[in-house]
Amino acid sequence: MSCRRSDCLEKPLSGLFGKLGSLVGSRPLFFFVIPLLLTAALGGGFAFLRDREDNDLERQFTPRKGPSKTTRAFVRENFPYNDSMFSEDRLYDIGDFASLIAVSRFDPDILRDPAFEDVVRLNDEILKIRVQNGTLGFSELCAKANGECVSNILGIFRSDPADVTYPIYKHGSDSVFLGPALGGVIVDANSSITSAQAIKLFYYLDTDKNTADASKLWLRGFKEVLSAETDLKNVDVSYYTSKSKQEEIDLHTTDGFPLFLITYACAITFSVISCLRLDNVRNKVWVAVFGVLSSGLTVVSSFGLLLYIGVPFVITVANSPFLILGIGLNNMFIMVSDWQRTLVKDPVGTRMAHVYKEAIMSITITAVTDVLKFSIGVTSDFPSVQSFCLYTSTSIIFSYVYTITFFGAFLALNGRREAGNRHWLTCMKIPSDHVDDRVEMYNICCVGGGFNENTGAEKKQPASNFFKDYYGPFLIKPQVKAAVILLYLGYLAASIYGCFHVQQGIDLYDLAADDSHVTRFNRKDRQYFSDFGPAVMVIVSEEFPYWDAMKRRQLQGCMEDFKRLQFVDDNIYTSWLDSYLSYGQERHLNLDVKEVFLKNLPPFFDLFPFFKQDVNLTGDSIHASRFFIQTIDITNASMEIQMLGGLKTAAEVCHAASLLVYNRKFIFYDQYGVVVKSTIKNVGVITAVMLVVSLLLIPDPLCSLLVTCSIGSVTAGVTGFMALWDITLDSISMIVFTVCIGFTVDFAAHVSYVFVSSKKASPNDKAVDALASLGYPILQGASSTILGVSVLSTSEFHTFRTFFKLFFLVMLFGMLHGLTFIPVLLTLFSCSSDKKKDKHLEISKL
């Protein structure tokens, strides 16, 4: 049976690439120098690097059109700040503040001396901080309520240390919620505190624009004081300010560049070792060096160009060079492998034409799919993903161009050296045969130029012979194929199992270094203060007739539904309406009458001024209002997802009024509703693009379909094993995940293309032929990439470690598919060819 081939596009393109290869081979200096000059010109863009850095946490790492941003705009418009009545729960932005967590080192109770004495002394030091020549201190810059600074809880334990109840403490006529301020609390039967492991102190500053500069200076002074007080004898202190996360990200944006230099050195070392030959003429050491250099020129040119035109440089972009290096190395190994299969006696132009006709065709397949998928990623909801995809897609274009110009030109120059039988190091002509009248060392170091007399090509490397003579024949045995199919089914089963256990979410302190004060503070916060989560606004976003008793009861029923949620404390609830109804009952007011209801609101607000901020009263109607509920046991990102989903569901099912839920942290929680959908969309786009490109450029529809299916297979594997390696699915891993999935398909595409292009008759012979051609280059490319990115595993940044883990999984599974699963499946589902065998193997490579 003959196979249907679809080479209407592949055949003319191959011919075109062959002509280009001949041109590069005949004029290599032109194609070698132009990329160098272009890189020198574009490299000047790095002068704008600092100006282009943009790591604003909210702008870059949250969905551009997140629903919570819309809700915040509604809150800002309807419930503006009252600077004279500060309330943390009523903040719609982060604000300006400093905070510290103190944990007793020896005594399990932080509220007892000497630990508490250290905390008090540290608090006194903080309150002494002065800025602007000593003219402004905390008392002048603090956020105020009723004309006094909003104080932390130390005053309670200083004045009334006995019988303090938890989590609500009645302090005079006021109720104080101690949940966010005390951690690891043990209470007695009367809810009185017997001990607490940790205490958290807050220092809120006024948000007045006139004092903004002074507030920044005070926060800087706070960090200086706390950084000098972290080694106290009796307490362990962690600290944090509202500027800390942003400052950490800004400080470490370019920290990936030193790692890239180390990776670059590792790649050069590995490539040189891989391309070492004992033959002094056929040695490919300089080819390996310039292959890696081509990737370096790619990064400089592409990044420089985008920096010139003003594209933001986000910390996630620092991962892109590692990907480009991997792509460049794969291209290099493929072209070198094809070069070695050309006839050494042919002119350099003819040899280059063969290399370009075969190798560049498969390189083009992967380059087109990579560029298309990253170009589509520019439409992502996350600006950080947009920047990454724009930098990466531009880099891939430059990588492709520099591969066929700069690296191809050097390959041709190296070919001229080989054609002249010149030494790889000295470029001096040397004899090709053993010289009997010379010492043995001369023959080892100064003789070369041998080749396979039977094929006319260079002698095969032992690794290439391994794939042709041992691995390939072994893989096509029936019993081995059966074992591979069972292995594949086990791989799918483990992957699918892991897919159901993947966790979502990112703690933004993961963007900071492991030893950062931000990371230390947040770990302590998670450890001791996770019993109580954020206070959530429940907002009535439309005009509501609160004087209508029936509708009011319906709304109160909705509030009860919120309080019945498992992650909401039903005893901690702030409601201006309930307080107003009690106020009216005490004064025997008939609040079911509109005029009475509206008339008595002003004196009620005078008595309870905080509640005035919860009602947008305009004329004779209430346009918007809000209530507060307290969440509990929000210990990780999974609970945050569950909480946000549960709150939104409760709001949607309420028919009494249109409700919204909001807390300033929800701006970052919005990613949970986008990440999974975006990842699925990206994988779908990659699959569709790969199918179309494969059908156009791989001359066999069945192979195109298998290449496309390999995307789903690798996706399942990487997703499943993410869970087993403790990798969460978030905006950072989504970037790397998408990158890697598209990258690993290269292996399957290359193997399939060579399989289809093989002149062998049977599917088994085609598979062996493809493995003989591509087995070693794939192994070289995957190994060099894994070795290169392995330096990221030692990074102190979560972003780089995540990149390493995902890249390792992708390269491992990609290599497993390319060298094992795909060849076996191709032999099972492909048909035999009617063509006769050729004497010479014309093999294309990836």
KAPE-V116244 format. One record per residue. N is the residue number from 1. RES is the residue in one small letter. PSI is psi in radians with two decimals (* if undefined). Layout:
<<N:RES:PSI> <N:RES:PSI>>
This chain:
<<1:m:2.38> <2:s:2.68> <3:c:2.51> <4:r:2.24> <5:r:2.49> <6:s:1.26> <7:d:0.46> <8:c:-0.50> <9:l:-0.66> <10:e:-0.70> <11:k:-0.88> <12:p:-0.59> <13:l:-0.71> <14:s:-0.75> <15:g:-0.70> <16:l:-0.75> <17:f:-0.60> <18:g:-0.72> <19:k:-0.67> <20:l:-0.74> <21:g:-0.69> <22:s:-0.68> <23:l:-0.78> <24:v:-0.70> <25:g:-0.52> <26:s:-0.43> <27:r:1.07> <28:p:-0.59> <29:l:-0.68> <30:f:-0.84> <31:f:-0.31> <32:f:-0.71> <33:v:-0.69> <34:i:-0.83> <35:p:-0.58> <36:l:-0.78> <37:l:-0.71> <38:l:-0.71> <39:t:-0.71> <40:a:-0.68> <41:a:-0.80> <42:l:-0.45> <43:g:-0.36> <44:g:-0.29> <45:g:-0.39> <46:f:-0.26> <47:a:-0.35> <48:f:0.17> <49:l:-0.85> <50:r:-0.63> <51:d:-0.50> <52:r:-0.16> <53:e:2.28> <54:d:1.72> <55:n:0.52> <56:d:2.09> <57:l:-0.81> <58:e:-0.77> <59:r:-0.66> <60:q:-0.55> <61:f:0.28> <62:t:2.69> <63:p:2.35> <64:r:-0.65> <65:k:0.71> <66:g:2.45> <67:p:-0.54> <68:s:-0.46> <69:k:-0.64> <70:t:-0.73> <71:t:-0.70> <72:r:-0.70> <73:a:-0.66> <74:f:-0.75> <75:v:-0.78> <76:r:-0.68> <77:e:-0.68> <78:n:-0.37> <79:f:1.18> <80:p:2.71> <81:y:2.53> <82:n:1.78> <83:d:-0.37> <84:s:-0.12> <85:m:1.20> <86:f:2.41> <87:s:2.09> <88:e:-0.76> <89:d:-0.44> <90:r:0.09> <91:l:2.36> <92:y:-0.17> <93:d:3.02> <94:i:-0.66> <95:g:-2.99> <96:d:2.16> <97:f:2.88> <98:a:2.68> <99:s:2.65> <100:l:2.63> <101:i:2.20> <102:a:2.26> <103:v:2.31> <104:s:2.36> <105:r:-0.63> <106:f:-0.86> <107:d:2.33> <108:p:-0.09> <109:d:1.96> <110:i:-0.27> <111:l:0.03> <112:r:2.62> <113:d:2.62> <114:p:-0.12> <115:a:-0.81> <116:f:-0.59> <117:e:-0.67> <118:d:-0.68> <119:v:-0.77> <120:v:-0.76> <121:r:-0.69> <122:l:-0.69> <123:n:-0.71> <124:d:-0.67> <125:e:-0.70> <126:i:-0.74> <127:l:-0.25> <128:k:-0.10> <129:i:2.23> <130:r:2.57> <131:v:2.99> <132:q:1.09> <133:n:0.58> <134:g:0.18> <135:t:-0.39> <136:l:2.32> <137:g:-2.95> <138:f:-0.67> <139:s:-0.47> <140:e:-0.46> <141:l:-0.13> <142:c:2.73> <143:a:2.45> <144:k:2.64> <145:a:2.23> <146:n:0.60> <147:g:0.04> <148:e:2.65> <149:c:2.41> <150:v:1.99> <151:s:2.83> <152:n:-3.06> <153:i:-0.01> <154:l:-0.60> <155:g:-0.59> <156:i:-0.81> <157:f:-0.30> <158:r:-0.72> <159:s:-0.56> <160:d:1.19> <161:p:-0.38> <162:a:2.59> <163:d:0.63> <164:v:2.15> <165:t:2.77> <166:y:2.42> <167:p:-0.19> <168:i:2.26> <169:y:2.20> <170:k:1.93> <171:h:1.68> <172:g:-2.23> <173:s:-0.04> <174:d:2.69> <175:s:2.26> <176:v:2.21> <177:f:2.01> <178:l:0.01> <179:g:-0.85> <180:p:-0.19> <181:a:-0.35> <182:l:2.41> <183:g:2.66> <184:g:0.75> <185:v:2.41> <186:i:2.26> <187:v:2.83> <188:d:-2.94> <189:a:-0.41> <190:n:0.24> <191:s:0.28> <192:s:2.47> <193:i:2.23> <194:t:-0.53> <195:s:2.79> <196:a:2.33> <197:q:-0.54> <198:a:2.67> <199:i:2.44> <200:k:2.22> <201:l:2.42> <202:f:2.53> <203:y:1.66> <204:y:2.41> <205:l:2.69> <206:d:2.52> <207:t:0.27> <208:d:2.26> <209:k:-0.49> <210:n:-0.44> <211:t:0.25> <212:a:-0.77> <213:d:-0.72> <214:a:-0.65> <215:s:-0.69> <216:k:-0.72> <217:l:-0.67> <218:w:-0.72> <219:l:-0.62> <220:r:-0.70> <221:g:-0.65> <222:f:-0.79> <223:k:-0.67> <224:e:-0.74> <225:v:-0.81> <226:l:-0.61> <227:s:-0.42> <228:a:-0.10> <229:e:0.36> <230:t:-0.21> <231:d:0.74> <232:l:2.65> <233:k:-0.73> <234:n:-0.26> <235:v:2.59> <236:d:2.12> <237:v:2.29> <238:s:2.59> <239:y:2.88> <240:y:2.57> <241:t:2.93> <242:s:-0.28> <243:k:-0.10> <244:s:-0.85> <245:k:-0.81> <246:q:-0.73> <247:e:-0.66> <248:e:-0.77> <249:i:-0.79> <250:d:-0.58> <251:l:-0.50> <252:h:0.34> <253:t:-0.76> <254:t:0.28> <255:d:-0.28> <256:g:-0.34> <257:f:-0.77> <258:p:-0.66> <259:l:-0.64> <260:f:-0.65> <261:l:-0.69> <262:i:-0.77> <263:t:-0.72> <264:y:-0.76> <265:a:-0.73> <266:c:-0.71> <267:a:-0.74> <268:i:-0.79> <269:t:-0.86> <270:f:-0.74> <271:s:-0.72> <272:v:-0.77> <273:i:-0.71> <274:s:-0.54> <275:c:0.10> <276:l:2.40> <277:r:2.54> <278:l:-0.41> <279:d:2.21> <280:n:-0.20> <281:v:-0.76> <282:r:-0.02> <283:n:2.33> <284:k:0.49> <285:v:-0.86> <286:w:-0.52> <287:v:-0.73> <288:a:-0.76> <289:v:-0.80> <290:f:-0.37> <291:g:-0.73> <292:v:-0.67> <293:l:-0.61> <294:s:-0.68> <295:s:-0.67> <296:g:-0.74> <297:l:-0.63> <298:t:-0.84> <299:v:-0.79> <300:v:-0.78> <301:s:-0.85> <302:s:-0.80> <303:f:-0.75> <304:g:-0.73> <305:l:-0.84> <306:l:-0.58> <307:l:-0.61> <308:y:-0.77> <309:i:0.05> <310:g:0.36> <311:v:2.28> <312:p:2.48> <313:f:1.90> <314:v:2.74> <315:i:-0.51> <316:t:-0.43> <317:v:-0.42> <318:a:-0.26> <319:n:-0.38> <320:s:-0.75> <321:p:-0.56> <322:f:-0.69> <323:l:-0.80> <324:i:-0.65> <325:l:-0.75> <326:g:-0.77> <327:i:-0.78> <328:g:-0.72> <329:l:-0.72> <330:n:-0.80> <331:n:-0.71> <332:m:-0.86> <333:f:-0.61> <334:i:-0.79> <335:m:-0.68> <336:v:-0.73> <337:s:-0.74> <338:d:-0.68> <339:w:-0.72> <340:q:-0.26> <341:r:-0.02> <342:t:2.86> <343:l:2.16> <344:v:-0.38> <345:k:-0.18> <346:d:2.70> <347:p:2.71> <348:v:-0.70> <349:g:-0.69> <350:t:-0.74> <351:r:-0.73> <352:m:-0.62> <353:a:-0.72> <354:h:-0.77> <355:v:-0.82> <356:y:-0.66> <357:k:-0.64> <358:e:-0.97> <359:a:-0.80> <360:i:-0.48> <361:m:-0.83> <362:s:-0.59> <363:i:-0.66> <364:t:-0.70> <365:i:-0.88> <366:t:-0.63> <367:a:-0.76> <368:v:-0.81> <369:t:-0.69> <370:d:-0.80> <371:v:-0.74> <372:l:-0.78> <373:k:-0.66> <374:f:-0.53> <375:s:-0.67> <376:i:-0.55> <377:g:-0.30> <378:v:-0.35> <379:t:0.15> <380:s:2.73> <381:d:-0.29> <382:f:2.06> <383:p:-0.58> <384:s:-0.63> <385:v:-0.67> <386:q:-0.84> <387:s:-0.77> <388:f:-0.83> <389:c:-0.62> <390:l:-0.78> <391:y:-0.73> <392:t:-0.77> <393:s:-0.70> <394:t:-0.70> <395:s:-0.66> <396:i:-0.68> <397:i:-0.82> <398:f:-0.68> <399:s:-0.75> <400:y:-0.81> <401:v:-0.76> <402:y:-0.48> <403:t:-0.76> <404:i:-0.14> <405:t:-1.28> <406:f:-0.96> <407:f:-0.71> <408:g:-0.69> <409:a:-0.74> <410:f:-0.63> <411:l:-0.68> <412:a:-0.74> <413:l:-0.72> <414:n:-0.60> <415:g:-0.64> <416:r:-0.68> <417:r:-0.78> <418:e:-0.69> <419:a:-0.56> <420:g:0.07> <421:n:0.88> <422:r:2.63> <423:h:2.50> <424:w:-0.45> <425:l:-0.82> <426:t:-0.26> <427:c:0.28> <428:m:2.54> <429:k:2.40> <430:i:2.74> <431:p:2.64> <432:s:-0.29> <433:d:2.78> <434:h:2.32> <435:v:1.99> <436:d:-0.54> <437:d:0.26> <438:r:2.76> <439:v:2.78> <440:e:-0.59> <441:m:-0.60> <442:y:-0.74> <443:n:-0.49> <444:i:-0.72> <445:c:-0.34> <446:c:0.39> <447:v:2.43> <448:g:3.11> <449:g:0.22> <450:g:2.78> <451:f:3.02> <452:n:1.96> <453:e:-0.45> <454:n:-0.73> <455:t:-0.37> <456:g:0.00> <457:a:3.05> <458:e:2.71> <459:k:2.41> <460:k:2.58> <461:q:2.66> <462:p:-0.65> <463:a:-0.68> <464:s:-0.70> <465:n:-0.57> <466:f:-0.78> <467:f:-0.61> <468:k:-0.74> <469:d:-0.39> <470:y:-1.05> <471:y:-0.85> <472:g:-0.96> <473:p:-0.60> <474:f:-0.71> <475:l:-0.52> <476:i:0.03> <477:k:2.45> <478:p:-0.77> <479:q:-0.56> <480:v:-0.70> <481:k:-0.73> <482:a:-0.72> <483:a:-0.66> <484:v:-0.72> <485:i:-0.73> <486:l:-0.70> <487:l:-0.71> <488:y:-0.72> <489:l:-0.68> <490:g:-0.69> <491:y:-0.80> <492:l:-0.71> <493:a:-0.81> <494:a:-0.65> <495:s:-0.79> <496:i:-0.67> <497:y:-0.79> <498:g:-0.56> <499:c:-0.53> <500:f:0.00> <501:h:0.21> <502:v:2.35> <503:q:2.61> <504:q:2.81> <505:g:2.64> <506:i:2.30> <507:d:2.15> <508:l:-0.27> <509:y:-0.21> <510:d:-0.31> <511:l:-0.18> <512:a:2.90> <513:a:2.71> <514:d:-0.63> <515:d:0.21> <516:s:2.64> <517:h:-0.43> <518:v:-0.81> <519:t:-0.76> <520:r:-0.76> <521:f:-0.81> <522:n:-0.58> <523:r:-0.74> <524:k:-0.67> <525:d:-0.79> <526:r:-0.68> <527:q:-0.71> <528:y:-0.32> <529:f:0.55> <530:s:-0.07> <531:d:-0.59> <532:f:2.22> <533:g:-2.78> <534:p:2.59> <535:a:2.29> <536:v:2.29> <537:m:2.29> <538:v:1.94> <539:i:2.22> <540:v:1.88> <541:s:0.27> <542:e:2.93> <543:e:2.32> <544:f:2.34> <545:p:1.47> <546:y:-0.34> <547:w:-0.17> <548:d:1.89> <549:a:-0.72> <550:m:-0.83> <551:k:-0.58> <552:r:-0.75> <553:r:-0.64> <554:q:-0.73> <555:l:-0.72> <556:q:-0.56> <557:g:-0.66> <558:c:-0.70> <559:m:-0.66> <560:e:-0.61> <561:d:-0.68> <562:f:-0.76> <563:k:-0.32> <564:r:-0.14> <565:l:2.52> <566:q:-0.40> <567:f:0.33> <568:v:2.34> <569:d:2.04> <570:d:-0.10> <571:n:-0.21> <572:i:1.85> <573:y:2.28> <574:t:2.06> <575:s:2.02> <576:w:-0.56> <577:l:-0.81> <578:d:-0.72> <579:s:-0.65> <580:y:-0.68> <581:l:-0.68> <582:s:-0.71> <583:y:-0.81> <584:g:-0.66> <585:q:-0.70> <586:e:-0.52> <587:r:0.15> <588:h:0.83> <589:l:2.43> <590:n:1.57> <591:l:0.09> <592:d:-0.05> <593:v:2.23> <594:k:-0.82> <595:e:-0.72> <596:v:-0.74> <597:f:-0.83> <598:l:-0.63> <599:k:-0.61> <600:n:-0.02> <601:l:-0.79> <602:p:-0.86> <603:p:-0.53> <604:f:-0.76> <605:f:-0.55> <606:d:-0.60> <607:l:-0.61> <608:f:1.39> <609:p:-0.45> <610:f:-0.64> <611:f:-0.36> <612:k:-0.47> <613:q:-0.16> <614:d:0.01> <615:v:2.21> <616:n:1.61> <617:l:2.00> <618:t:2.00> <619:g:-2.19> <620:d:0.53> <621:s:2.68> <622:i:1.83> <623:h:-0.53> <624:a:2.69> <625:s:2.94> <626:r:2.74> <627:f:2.98> <628:f:2.36> <629:i:2.75> <630:q:2.13> <631:t:2.74> <632:i:2.74> <633:d:0.75> <634:i:1.50> <635:t:-0.34> <636:n:-3.12> <637:a:-0.58> <638:s:-0.69> <639:m:-0.58> <640:e:-0.72> <641:i:-0.82> <642:q:-0.73> <643:m:-0.87> <644:l:-0.74> <645:g:-0.74> <646:g:-0.72> <647:l:-0.75> <648:k:-0.61> <649:t:-0.76> <650:a:-0.64> <651:a:-0.65> <652:e:-0.59> <653:v:-0.12> <654:c:2.09> <655:h:-0.08> <656:a:-0.58> <657:a:2.88> <658:s:2.07> <659:l:2.59> <660:l:2.68> <661:v:2.49> <662:y:2.44> <663:n:2.63> <664:r:-0.41> <665:k:-0.33> <666:f:-0.39> <667:i:-0.67> <668:f:-0.45> <669:y:-0.33> <670:d:-0.41> <671:q:-0.48> <672:y:-0.57> <673:g:-0.11> <674:v:-0.61> <675:v:-0.89> <676:v:-0.80> <677:k:-0.71> <678:s:-0.71> <679:t:-0.79> <680:i:-0.72> <681:k:-0.76> <682:n:-0.76> <683:v:-0.69> <684:g:-0.73> <685:v:-0.78> <686:i:-0.75> <687:t:-0.82> <688:a:-0.77> <689:v:-0.75> <690:m:-0.67> <691:l:-0.81> <692:v:-0.85> <693:v:-0.70> <694:s:-0.76> <695:l:-0.58> <696:l:-0.64> <697:l:-0.34> <698:i:2.10> <699:p:0.82> <700:d:2.02> <701:p:-0.64> <702:l:-0.74> <703:c:-0.66> <704:s:-0.70> <705:l:-0.70> <706:l:-0.70> <707:v:-0.73> <708:t:-0.74> <709:c:-0.49> <710:s:-0.45> <711:i:-0.85> <712:g:-0.66> <713:s:-0.82> <714:v:-0.66> <715:t:-0.81> <716:a:-0.73> <717:g:-0.83> <718:v:-0.74> <719:t:-0.80> <720:g:-0.77> <721:f:-0.23> <722:m:-0.76> <723:a:-0.66> <724:l:-0.31> <725:w:0.30> <726:d:0.78> <727:i:2.19> <728:t:2.71> <729:l:1.92> <730:d:-3.04> <731:s:-0.51> <732:i:-0.92> <733:s:-0.47> <734:m:-0.70> <735:i:-0.94> <736:v:-0.71> <737:f:-0.86> <738:t:-0.74> <739:v:-0.86> <740:c:-0.69> <741:i:-0.81> <742:g:-0.60> <743:f:-0.71> <744:t:-0.41> <745:v:-0.36> <746:d:-0.75> <747:f:-0.85> <748:a:-0.70> <749:a:-0.74> <750:h:-0.82> <751:v:-0.75> <752:s:-0.72> <753:y:-0.75> <754:v:-0.67> <755:f:-0.84> <756:v:-0.62> <757:s:-0.17> <758:s:2.52> <759:k:-0.01> <760:k:2.78> <761:a:-0.84> <762:s:2.69> <763:p:-0.66> <764:n:-0.76> <765:d:-0.64> <766:k:-0.72> <767:a:-0.76> <768:v:-0.71> <769:d:-0.78> <770:a:-0.71> <771:l:-0.65> <772:a:-0.59> <773:s:-0.73> <774:l:-0.24> <775:g:-0.88> <776:y:-0.77> <777:p:-0.69> <778:i:-0.76> <779:l:-0.73> <780:q:-0.85> <781:g:-0.79> <782:a:-0.76> <783:s:-0.77> <784:s:-0.66> <785:t:-0.80> <786:i:-0.75> <787:l:-0.73> <788:g:-0.81> <789:v:-0.13> <790:s:-0.42> <791:v:-0.39> <792:l:-0.38> <793:s:-0.34> <794:t:0.01> <795:s:2.64> <796:e:0.14> <797:f:2.30> <798:h:-0.67> <799:t:-0.83> <800:f:-0.64> <801:r:-0.68> <802:t:-0.73> <803:f:-0.79> <804:f:-0.83> <805:k:-0.83> <806:l:-0.70> <807:f:-0.66> <808:f:-0.81> <809:l:-0.77> <810:v:-0.79> <811:m:-0.68> <812:l:-0.86> <813:f:-0.60> <814:g:-0.77> <815:m:-0.68> <816:l:-0.72> <817:h:-0.80> <818:g:-0.62> <819:l:-0.24> <820:t:-1.11> <821:f:-0.90> <822:i:-0.84> <823:p:-0.72> <824:v:-0.79> <825:l:-0.64> <826:l:-0.67> <827:t:-0.50> <828:l:-0.57> <829:f:-0.07> <830:s:2.77> <831:c:2.87> <832:s:2.70> <833:s:2.55> <834:d:-0.10> <835:k:2.57> <836:k:2.75> <837:k:2.48> <838:d:2.71> <839:k:-0.65> <840:h:2.43> <841:l:2.14> <842:e:1.77> <843:i:2.40> <844:s:2.74> <845:k:2.80> <846:l:*>>
